[in-house]
Amino acid sequence: MKPLRKEDIDQEIFDMYDYYVHGRMERRDFMDRLSTYAVGGVTVSMLMDYLMPKYTERQQLRSDDPRVSSDMIEYTSPKGAGTMKGLLAEPAGNTDKLPGIVVVHENRGLNPHIEDVTRRAALAGYIALGPDALTPLGGYPGTDDEGRTMQRERDRMEMLEDFIAGYQYLKDHPRCTGKVGVVGFCFGGWISNMMAVRLPDLDTAVPFYGGQPDAADVPQIQAPLLLQYAELDKRVNAGWPDYEAALKEHNKDYEAHIYPGVNHGFHNDTTPRYDDDAAQLAWQRTIAFFDKHLK
């Protein structure tokens, strides 16, 4: 039988998968519902295998890429977990001061995809830090299912403090100019929005399909925002109209893009929700936005 293709997958499967990976559907229930679509020689196992991320084969910048230097470091998070680990990446051989980017993972810890994105940010001419919110539980465990379970054990406001501490670590780094922005995906998109609320000196924030802060918090935002959403992401997009209204009401500096016909997670090139055209355009806009506000 031919391998499954994106066009073979019903949109309802992607919608169910979104609920599953965000803890709104148990694995057994998800697989039971998948069985409805297991027809014509397609099995539930085939569908599950197709939906799961393929980290090894789809990395753009591997850890040994000679263009980038990256190492796991530790930093202090006094209001969060205490000690945190993260991937620090910069252009290979760099001795100059560079602007910084905090890269915030999804709801499953610092997995290989977000490590890859951290290296991409470095390749674009930045010193980048990808913290792992699962540090106090032993770090990313090697699979996303385990990572999601572990991350649910942590308080999200405490994790916010851990990423704020990562921002401060990067801002004070001897090879950072002191200008620092943040980019985050899903859970990391919410963290990016909340860092903009909490940090008056944050230089810019780029949330990808991230949950929105309360409208009452919007007046505190000082950083320019680049907000990136997926048209088919009804769950996250439900909060966008109120957020946009508040941004307009308080004359905030923001730019928003809703990418047509794509799903939540469209930037993650290790899963079938990935959309190449939207992802490339969104990343080009991200780096251009950082270049404008950080360099």
C-alpha positions in Angstrom: 0.0 0.0 0.0 1.2 3.5 -0.8 2.4 5.7 2.1 -0.3 8.0 3.6 -0.3 11.6 2.3 -1.5 14.8 3.8 -4.3 15.0 1.3 -5.5 11.5 2.4 -6.1 12.7 6.0 -9.5 14.1 6.9 -9.4 17.4 8.7 -11.4 15.9 11.6 -8.3 13.7 12.3 -6.1 16.8 12.6 -8.7 18.4 14.8 -8.8 15.3 17.1 -5.0 15.1 17.1 -4.9 18.7 18.3 -7.2 17.9 21.2 -5.2 14.8 22.0 -1.8 16.5 22.1 -3.2 19.3 24.2 -4.6 17.0 26.9 -8.3 17.4 26.0 -8.7 13.8 24.8 -7.2 10.6 26.4 -5.0 8.4 24.2 -7.5 5.5 24.3 -10.4 7.8 23.2 -8.3 9.2 20.5 -7.4 5.8 19.1 -11.0 4.6 19.3 -12.1 7.6 17.3 -9.3 7.0 14.8 -10.7 3.6 14.1 -13.6 5.3 12.3 -11.1 6.4 9.7 -9.3 3.1 9.4 -10.8 1.9 6.2 -9.5 0.7 2.8 -6.4 -1.0 4.2 -5.5 1.9 6.5 -5.1 0.8 10.1 -5.1 2.8 13.3 -1.4 2.0 13.7 -0.7 3.5 10.3 -2.6 6.7 11.2 -0.8 7.0 14.5 2.6 6.5 12.9 1.8 9.1 10.3 0.7 11.7 12.9 3.7 11.3 15.2 6.7 13.6 14.7 9.7 12.3 12.8 12.5 14.2 14.5 15.5 12.2 13.2 14.8 12.4 9.5 13.5 16.0 9.3 15.9 18.1 11.2 17.2 21.1 9.3 20.2 21.9 11.5 21.6 19.0 13.4 23.6 19.3 16.5 26.9 18.7 14.6 26.2 21.4 11.9 29.5 23.2 11.5 27.8 26.6 11.0 26.4 26.7 14.5 27.9 26.2 18.0 25.5 24.9 20.6 25.8 23.6 24.1 23.5 22.7 27.0 23.9 25.3 29.8 22.4 25.9 33.2 21.0 29.1 34.6 19.3 30.2 37.8 15.5 30.7 38.0 15.0 32.2 41.5 11.2 32.6 41.2 10.7 29.3 39.3 12.4 25.9 39.4 15.7 27.2 40.9 18.1 25.7 38.3 17.2 25.4 34.6 18.9 23.9 31.6 18.7 25.1 28.1 20.4 24.9 24.7 22.5 28.0 24.0 23.4 28.4 20.3 25.3 31.0 18.3 27.1 31.2 14.9 30.2 29.1 14.9 33.3 30.9 15.9 31.4 34.0 17.0 33.2 36.4 19.3 31.0 39.4 18.7 28.1 40.7 20.8 24.8 39.6 19.2 21.2 40.3 19.9 19.4 37.4 21.8 16.4 35.3 21.1 14.7 33.1 23.7 13.0 30.1 21.9 10.1 28.7 23.8 9.0 25.1 23.2 5.5 23.6 23.0 3.8 21.6 25.7 6.3 18.8 25.8 9.7 20.1 26.8 12.8 21.0 24.7 12.4 18.3 22.1 14.7 17.9 19.0 12.5 20.1 16.9 12.8 23.1 19.2 16.5 22.5 19.6 16.6 22.7 15.8 14.7 26.0 15.8 17.1 27.4 18.4 20.0 26.6 16.0 18.1 28.2 13.1 17.8 31.4 15.2 21.5 31.3 15.8 22.2 30.8 12.1 20.3 33.9 11.4 22.8 35.9 13.4 21.6 35.7 17.0 22.7 34.2 20.3 19.7 32.0 21.1 18.5 30.2 24.2 16.0 27.3 24.2 15.2 26.5 27.8 13.7 23.2 28.9 10.8 23.6 31.3 11.1 19.9 32.2 14.4 20.5 33.8 13.2 20.0 37.4 11.6 16.7 36.3 14.7 15.4 34.6 14.4 17.2 31.2 12.8 16.2 28.0 12.3 12.4 28.3 12.8 11.4 24.7 9.1 11.1 23.5 6.5 13.8 23.2 3.8 11.7 24.9 6.0 11.4 28.0 7.0 15.0 27.7 3.3 16.2 27.7 2.6 14.1 30.7 5.5 15.6 32.6 4.8 19.1 31.6 1.3 18.9 33.0 2.9 18.2 36.4 4.3 21.7 36.4 2.5 25.0 37.2 2.5 27.1 34.1 3.0 30.4 36.0 6.2 28.9 37.6 7.3 27.9 34.1 6.7 31.5 33.0 9.1 32.5 35.7 11.7 30.0 34.3 11.5 31.6 30.8 11.7 35.1 32.2 14.8 34.0 34.0 16.1 32.7 30.7 15.5 36.1 29.2 17.5 37.7 32.0 20.3 35.2 31.6 20.5 35.9 27.8 20.3 39.7 28.3 23.2 39.6 30.7 25.3 37.2 28.7 28.8 38.6 27.8 28.2 37.9 24.0 24.7 39.5 24.0 24.1 43.2 23.1 21.4 43.3 25.8 18.6 43.5 23.2 16.5 40.3 23.5 13.3 39.0 21.9 11.3 35.9 22.3 9.6 33.4 19.8 7.4 30.6 21.0 5.1 27.9 19.7 1.8 26.8 21.1 2.4 26.8 24.9 5.5 28.8 23.9 3.3 31.3 22.1 1.3 31.9 25.3 4.6 32.3 27.2 5.8 34.8 24.6 2.6 36.8 25.0 2.9 36.7 28.8 6.6 37.7 28.7 5.5 40.8 26.7 3.0 41.5 29.5 5.5 40.9 32.3 8.7 42.5 30.9 8.6 46.2 30.0 12.1 46.1 28.6 11.5 43.0 26.3 12.5 44.2 22.8 10.0 42.1 20.8 7.8 39.0 20.9 6.7 36.6 18.1 4.1 34.1 19.4 3.1 31.3 17.0 -0.5 30.1 17.5 -0.3 31.0 21.2 -2.9 31.6 23.8 -3.7 35.2 24.5 -3.3 37.2 27.7 -6.3 38.7 29.4 -7.5 42.0 27.9 -6.8 43.7 31.2 -3.1 42.8 30.9 -2.7 44.3 27.4 -1.9 47.9 28.6 1.3 46.5 30.2 2.7 45.3 26.8 5.5 47.5 25.5 7.2 45.2 23.1 6.3 45.2 19.4 4.4 42.0 18.6 4.4 39.7 15.5 1.4 37.4 16.0 1.1 34.3 13.8 -2.0 32.1 13.6 -3.3 29.2 11.6 -6.7 29.6 9.9 -7.9 26.1 10.9 -6.9 26.5 14.5 -10.3 27.2 16.0 -9.2 26.4 19.5 -6.5 29.2 19.7 -8.1 31.6 17.3 -11.2 31.9 19.5 -9.3 34.3 21.7 -7.9 36.4 18.9 -10.8 38.9 18.3 -10.8 40.1 22.0 -7.0 40.3 22.0 -6.9 42.3 18.8 -9.6 44.7 20.1 -7.5 45.3 23.2 -4.3 45.8 21.2 -6.1 48.4 19.1 -7.8 50.1 22.0 -4.4 50.7 23.7 -2.5 51.6 20.5 -0.1 48.7 20.8 2.6 48.1 18.1 1.6 44.8 16.5 1.4 42.9 13.3 -0.8 39.8 12.8 -1.0 37.1 10.1 -3.5 34.3 9.8 -2.2 31.8 7.4 -5.0 30.4 5.2 -5.8 26.7 5.1 -3.2 25.5 7.6 -3.5 23.8 11.0 -2.1 24.6 14.5 1.5 23.5 14.4 2.1 24.4 10.8 5.6 25.5 11.4 6.7 22.2 12.9 8.3 20.4 9.9 8.5 17.1 11.7 4.7 16.5 11.7 2.1 16.2 8.9 0.4 19.4 10.0 3.5 21.2 8.6 2.8 23.5 5.7 6.0 24.4 3.8 4.8 27.7 2.2 3.3 29.0 5.4 6.2 27.9 7.5 8.8 29.5 5.3 6.9 32.7 5.0 6.3 32.9 8.8 9.9 32.2 9.6 11.1 34.9 7.0 8.7 37.3 8.7 10.0 36.3 12.1 13.7 36.9 11.3 12.9 40.2 9.5 10.9 41.3 12.5 13.8 40.5 14.9 16.3 42.2 12.5 14.1 45.3 12.6 13.8 45.5 16.3 16.9 43.9 17.7 19.7 44.9 15.3 
